[in-house]
Amino acid sequence: MKKTALLISTFAFSAIGLSQSTSYWQQKADYKMDVVMDVKNYQYKGKQELVYTNNSPDTLRKVYYHLYNNAFQPGSEMDARIKAIADPDARMCIKTKSADNKEINESRIAKLKPNEIGYLNVSNCKQDGVLTQTKVAGTVMEVDLVQPLLPGKSTLLTLDFEGQVPVQIRRSGRNNKEGVELSMAQWYPKIAEFDFEGWHADPYIAREFHGVWGNFDVKITIDKNYILGGTGYLQNKNEIGYNYQDNGITVVIPKKQKTLTWHFWAPNVHDFTWAADKNYIHDKLETDQGVTLHFLYKNNPDIIDTWKKAQPLTAQILKYYNTTVGKYPYEQYSVIQGGDGGMEYAMCTLVLGEGKLNGFVGLIAHEFGHSWFQQVLASNESKHPWMDEGFTSFIEDDVMNELAEKKADNPFAGAYKSYIDLANSGKEQPLSTHGDRYDLNRSYSIASYSKGEVFLAQLIYLIGKDNVTKTLKRYYSDFKFKHPTPNDIKRTAERVSGAQLDWYLTDWTQTTNTIDYGIKEVNGTENTTNITLERIGRMPMPMDVLVEYTDGSKESFYVPLRMMHFEKENPNPTLKRTVLSDWAWAFPTYQFSVNKPKNSIKKITLDPSGLMADVKRNNNVFETR
């Protein structure tokens, strides 16, 4: 196909760009899968061919596969985690009462019957036609290679697999609470990522993912009454018919034909997801961004109006993200009703679809935002979920504020509040905590989403809004298709602004050090006022100070942080600003003078923007009485 050829050429050029980088290399995994789904028992069989290219400097003697479906079995690690954690995910629990009438959360997985569980069984695993030795432990399969895979070489890995779609509990599954029959996420044997840190063969405990880019050639044979949507470009529209009639061709399927084969091609993605239902409505919207938006949702009169109204807003979101972050590199994106909330996948999302318009559009804005930060940049969201969830939450709040009739002064205020509440609760863990290792689901969620979002919002306080906008664009441009690390976003911000920010990355992500500054003293003489600030928390910050006078005038003072070696531009050019001498972290207090008597001062405020995440703001304001 002409468009497909163009995409291959584009991605080939991207691959050449990657090969010129001495710091970054990526493995490559090109899949070819042929799958037959039996919708009567929700079981499927498939064959997989995987051309795996070792672009690393290491010789590989083993490879690892994820078998995610195996998590949905009684006694699995996911089941054990639900039972052990103090605040299990409500979607994965059944609430019951104990004998003494106390509420108990019981694992839904533990109650699955044999015909309700998920499983993924692999057989006939070969390397270049020779049978291999395999070992399965839960959701991970270890494969001993027959021949070591040398750097720069490729090998063909083939296998047969049989799966059962579990009753929908978390993300993937059948017959979700809104009646969608098949949400097919994490459904196939997926090779684990190998990068500069080694193998990432993490067990599946309901958290996040890390995958290898490649091309997916997938054929799915299913009952002819089902409508499918998901990752990739449909290659056989003329054979499928139904409402893919954009070229004017109508297909009549013979009555004797019981199944259809849907053929998808997805270039340069690191996952493949699909959903299917007999009662999907399928709408298409061609955008001025060169991207076709698809919307697949249940033919439910109660939701049709909401889904219709959300479509042009989704197009606006696409345009805004293209402008503020960088161009979406694929030619389609699908919003599909399915799953258990909202979850991002390659070129599509599965979302619950029965909410009110504003919340529904916010959900789309978040999941669509992942296409930039998870599907294209693709940081390791298992080890650094804050880089994906937090940055996506940042642009979600940014675009929703842009779409709102009434604009907020600080669209990220909700994230600040959530983070500060967690920091003051004593239950915070560092952002460097692996996503599976948080003691509480609440701690994980607030850290990853809210504290991760504040990382970027607070950069506005540190280096200015223009520099943060430039940082996001350069970060996306420099690191798309490269699996960036936390150091990469920090170094990008340093390159753009000239500020030194290693202290910021360290304190904010590797510790639970908090920001707590206060106005300690305000003393006056006949002509001057001496203001003493104090650092109470461990984490350093530069200081923006606003002084308001009794005559109605205002002026600001800026105290640079010595270790930043940087002076921020005046965030409010309409106000006179005085840049003071820097404040070194080791000094717990800092004093400066205002050339006016104390009785002329009405109010002094630290951080009037609210963009500094001070965990105790009650001492940030001094007011005369």
WOTASUL-V271502 format. One record per backbone hydrogen bond with DSSP energy under -0.5 kcal/mol. NH is the residue of the N-H (numbers start at 0). CO is the residue of the C=O. If there is no record, write none. Layout:
nh;co
NH;CO
NH;CO
//
This chain:
nh;co
4;0
5;1
6;2
7;3
8;4
9;5
10;6
11;7
12;8
13;9
14;10
15;11
16;12
17;13
18;14
19;15
19;16
20;17
21;19
27;52
28;212
29;50
30;28
30;214
31;48
32;216
33;46
34;218
35;44
36;220
37;42
38;36
41;37
42;37
43;162
44;35
45;160
46;33
47;158
48;31
49;156
50;29
51;49
51;154
52;27
52;50
53;51
53;152
54;52
59;57
59;148
62;142
64;140
65;189
66;138
69;66
70;67
71;68
72;70
75;72
79;75
80;76
81;77
82;78
83;79
84;80
85;438
87;84
91;88
92;89
93;105
95;93
95;103
97;101
100;97
103;95
105;93
105;103
107;91
110;106
110;107
111;108
115;112
116;112
117;71
118;163
120;161
122;159
125;123
125;157
126;129
127;125
127;155
129;126
131;124
132;143
134;141
136;139
138;136
139;136
140;64
141;134
142;62
143;132
144;60
144;142
148;59
149;147
151;53
152;149
154;51
156;49
156;154
157;125
157;155
158;47
159;122
160;45
161;120
162;43
163;118
164;41
166;115
167;173
168;171
169;171
171;169
172;182
173;165
174;180
175;179
178;175
181;275
182;172
183;181
183;273
184;182
189;65
190;188
191;63
192;199
194;197
197;194
199;192
201;199
204;202
213;268
215;265
216;30
216;214
217;215
217;263
218;32
219;261
220;34
220;218
221;219
221;259
223;257
225;222
226;276
228;274
230;272
232;264
234;262
235;262
238;235
239;235
240;236
241;239
243;240
247;244
252;250
253;251
256;253
257;255
259;221
261;219
261;259
262;260
263;217
263;261
264;232
265;215
268;213
273;183
274;228
275;181
276;226
279;276
280;296
282;280
282;294
284;292
286;290
289;286
291;330
292;284
292;290
293;332
294;282
295;334
296;280
298;278
299;297
300;298
302;299
303;299
304;300
306;302
307;303
308;304
309;305
310;306
310;307
311;307
312;308
313;309
314;310
315;311
316;312
317;313
318;314
319;315
320;316
321;317
322;318
323;319
324;320
325;320
332;291
333;346
334;293
335;333
335;348
336;295
337;350
342;349
344;347
347;344
348;333
349;342
350;335
350;348
351;340
359;355
360;356
361;357
362;358
363;359
364;360
365;361
366;362
367;363
368;364
369;365
370;367
371;368
372;368
373;369
374;369
376;371
378;372
380;208
380;378
383;379
386;383
387;383
388;384
389;384
389;385
390;385
391;387
392;388
393;389
394;390
395;391
396;392
397;393
398;394
399;395
400;396
401;397
402;398
403;399
406;404
412;409
414;411
415;411
416;412
417;413
418;414
419;415
420;416
421;417
422;418
423;419
424;420
424;421
425;421
425;422
426;421
431;508
432;429
434;381
436;433
437;434
443;439
444;440
445;441
446;442
447;443
448;444
449;444
449;445
450;445
451;446
452;448
453;449
454;450
455;451
455;452
456;452
457;453
458;454
459;455
459;456
460;456
461;457
462;458
463;458
463;459
467;463
468;464
469;465
470;466
471;467
472;468
473;469
474;470
475;471
476;472
477;473
478;474
479;475
480;375
481;478
482;376
483;376
487;484
488;484
489;485
490;486
491;487
492;488
493;489
494;490
495;491
496;492
497;493
499;563
500;498
504;500
505;501
506;502
507;503
508;504
509;505
510;506
514;612
515;513
517;533
518;618
519;517
519;531
520;531
522;529
524;527
528;593
529;522
530;528
530;591
531;520
531;529
532;530
532;589
533;517
534;587
535;515
535;533
536;515
538;513
542;558
544;542
544;556
545;604
546;544
546;554
547;545
547;602
548;552
549;599
551;548
554;546
555;575
556;544
557;577
558;542
559;557
559;579
561;559
561;582
563;560
564;560
564;561
574;571
577;555
578;576
579;557
579;577
582;559
583;581
586;583
587;585
589;532
591;530
593;528
595;593
597;524
599;596
600;597
601;547
602;547
603;621
604;545
605;619
606;543
609;606
612;610
613;611
614;514
618;615
619;616
621;603
623;601
//
